[in-house]
Amino acid sequence: MSAVNRRAMKRSTMIMVLAVPSRAARMSNHMDLHRRNVHKLQLHVSNLSIVLLLRRAVHLRRLRASQPALAGTAVRLAINGKADMLIDANMITRNQQ
């Protein structure tokens, strides 16, 4: 084998080695992608829950004339399982008008 061929072979081998990430790097990238996907899914579920609860609050507010006891009902929104928000049905309807 000539020196030129050996040198070319070394270069191609080095390029191939550099192009293949280590197992640890692949696992790290996989976990990062998994975390991002889970976070996006949690946000989507959280946003969907908030929308449904707000609709329920507005519905309760509209029942005020026939069922006064429900008028002051507060809706608990659990966001990311950590913080709780209390939104009064009266406030929601007032903001929509």
C-alpha positions in Angstrom: 0.0 0.0 0.0 1.4 3.4 -0.9 1.8 6.2 1.6 -0.8 8.3 -0.2 -3.4 5.5 0.1 -2.6 4.9 3.8 -2.9 8.7 4.5 -6.3 8.8 2.7 -7.5 5.8 4.6 -6.5 7.3 7.9 -8.4 10.5 7.0 -11.6 8.6 6.0 -11.4 6.6 9.2 -11.0 9.7 11.3 -13.9 11.4 9.6 -16.1 8.3 10.2 -15.1 8.2 13.9 -15.9 11.8 14.4 -19.3 11.5 12.6 -20.6 8.7 15.0 -21.5 10.2 18.4 -20.7 8.2 21.5 -23.4 6.1 23.2 -23.5 8.6 26.1 -24.1 11.5 23.7 -26.9 9.6 21.9 -28.6 8.8 25.2 -28.3 12.4 26.4 -29.8 13.7 23.1 -32.6 11.1 23.4 -33.4 12.1 27.0 -33.4 15.8 26.1 -35.8 15.2 23.2 -37.9 13.0 25.5 -38.0 15.7 28.2 -39.0 18.4 25.6 -41.8 16.2 24.3 -43.1 15.4 27.8 -43.0 19.1 28.7 -44.9 20.0 25.5 -47.5 17.4 26.2 -47.9 18.6 29.8 -48.4 22.2 28.6 -51.0 21.1 26.0 -52.9 19.1 28.7 -52.7 22.0 31.1 -53.9 24.5 28.5 -56.7 22.2 27.5 -57.8 21.8 31.1 -57.7 25.5 31.7 -59.9 26.1 28.6 -62.4 23.5 29.7 -62.5 24.8 33.3 -63.0 28.4 32.0 -65.9 27.3 29.8 -67.4 25.6 32.9 -67.0 28.8 34.9 -68.8 30.8 32.3 -71.6 28.3 32.1 -72.0 28.4 35.9 -72.1 32.2 35.7 -74.9 32.0 33.1 -77.0 29.8 35.5 -76.9 32.7 38.0 -80.6 33.7 37.5 -81.9 30.2 38.1 -79.3 29.0 40.6 -77.9 31.9 42.7 -75.9 29.5 44.9 -73.6 28.7 41.9 -73.0 32.3 40.9 -70.0 32.7 43.3 -68.4 29.4 42.5 -64.7 29.5 42.1 -62.8 27.3 39.7 -59.5 25.8 40.7 -57.0 25.5 37.9 -54.1 23.2 38.7 -51.2 24.4 36.5 -48.3 22.0 36.2 -49.4 20.4 39.4 -47.7 23.1 41.5 -49.5 26.4 41.5 -53.3 26.9 42.0 -55.3 29.8 40.7 -58.7 30.8 41.8 -60.8 32.4 39.2 -64.3 33.7 40.1 -67.0 33.0 37.5 -68.2 36.6 37.8 -64.8 38.0 36.9 -64.5 35.8 33.8 -67.9 36.8 32.4 -67.3 40.5 33.1 -64.0 40.3 31.1 -65.7 38.7 28.2 -68.4 41.4 27.8 
